Amino acid sequence: MKNRPSEFTVQHWLFTEAMGKFDLDLGESGIQCRRLNGLRPEQALALDYAPDRGQTPLREVLAGLYQVDPAQILITHGAQEGLFLFYCTTLGPGDHVVTTLPGWQQSWEIPRWLGAEVSFIRLRRDRGCSLDLAELRRNIRKNTKLLVFNFPNNPTGCDLSEEEWREVAALANTHGLRVINDEEYLCDYSSSLVQRVPGSAAVSGLSKVYGFPGLRLGWLIADIAALGTATNMKRYTTICNSSLCEHLGRKVLERRATFLEAYRAMTRAGLAILKAWLPAHPVLGLLEPQGTPFGYLTVPPSVDSAALAKRLLHEHRTLVMPGEVFGDVHALRLTFGRPPALLRRGLQALARVL
Ligand SMILES: Cc1ncc(COP(=O)(O)O)c(C=O)c1O
């Protein structure tokens, strides 16, 4: 194994540089977080270990939503653990991985730490940040083992069309590649990668769309053999998830329709506020969000987006994510999945800094 992974820049910005210094959070990438009241946990719940794969009723609910066998589902500490376990049990020295940039740093740091080589496909703004399939094809090598995607994408907000997914599936099939999609922002599980590409894997969780990041509840879906290996790896890391959080997670999924409706209403209203505000600030461009609760705002090359985000934090106690933390420049990720009054105050602060 090579040296330890480098500093996780997005987490460093949030937890080390910004934590405690903001009152207005337009930076965290999920919808405004929710509270425990209303989920009404059963008081008599036994706080035993959960099964290593997760409680059966929870896995059955997910299996129904994804139309897969419950044996293909592993409950994890957020999507983050699902991805980690999958990389650890899929990759090793000599393997090659292709992923996208700007992106989620875990998708290159952990494969590299495991000894794999990583190539990047840049999501180009002049092409609406869609995936350049020709470039993807050019990057496939003899030792390419895994394609790592995250669509709808953090931070750009872009998604792939049906046609583009079909081409990815054909490519994976022709070259015998494994594919995983980080589906944190997917609402309709019937369009998960696991439905589109046989043998593929996906992760998701309750952090972003449902607003429960503090439950640390996510899942990995993969073929039965891969799931078994990942489950064994989990026994060496967290053993199992919290039985209390699994209990609460099941309650969230049982009321999924209500949560999704609230998510759609809040993001629709928030995006309308953002779009109404933008024309007065022509220095900013917006990449049209395709299903994410945040937008990727571009600034001209003369503007240092990291410095802009720092001023917003230190002078106005407002959090946004500079593109730099995703391996990009001249961009800000701003979350509009917020109550209108909070969003407007955050935008006013940004206007002052601009
Ligand atoms: C693209 C992406 N993947 C994974 C994660 C991890 O989230 P969690 O472990 O809370 O599900 C995040 C969180 O911001 C994310 O944006």
The ligand as a Gaussian input file, in Angstrom:
#p B3LYP/6-31G(d) Opt

LIG

0 1
 C      -20.665000      12.400000      -3.837000
 C      -20.676000      11.995000      -2.416000
 N      -20.412000      10.714000      -2.106000
 C      -20.407000      10.285000      -0.847000
 C      -20.684000      11.140000       0.202000
 C      -20.714000      10.589000       1.587000
 O      -21.959000      10.812000       2.176000
 P      -22.613000       9.882000       3.284000
 O      -21.576000       8.973000       3.787000
 O      -23.142000      10.822000       4.299000
 O      -23.719000       9.124000       2.596000
 C      -20.944000      12.481000      -0.066000
 C      -21.177000      13.464000       1.010000
 O      -21.125000      14.665000       0.841000
 C      -20.964000      12.912000      -1.417000
 O      -21.262000      14.173000      -1.749000

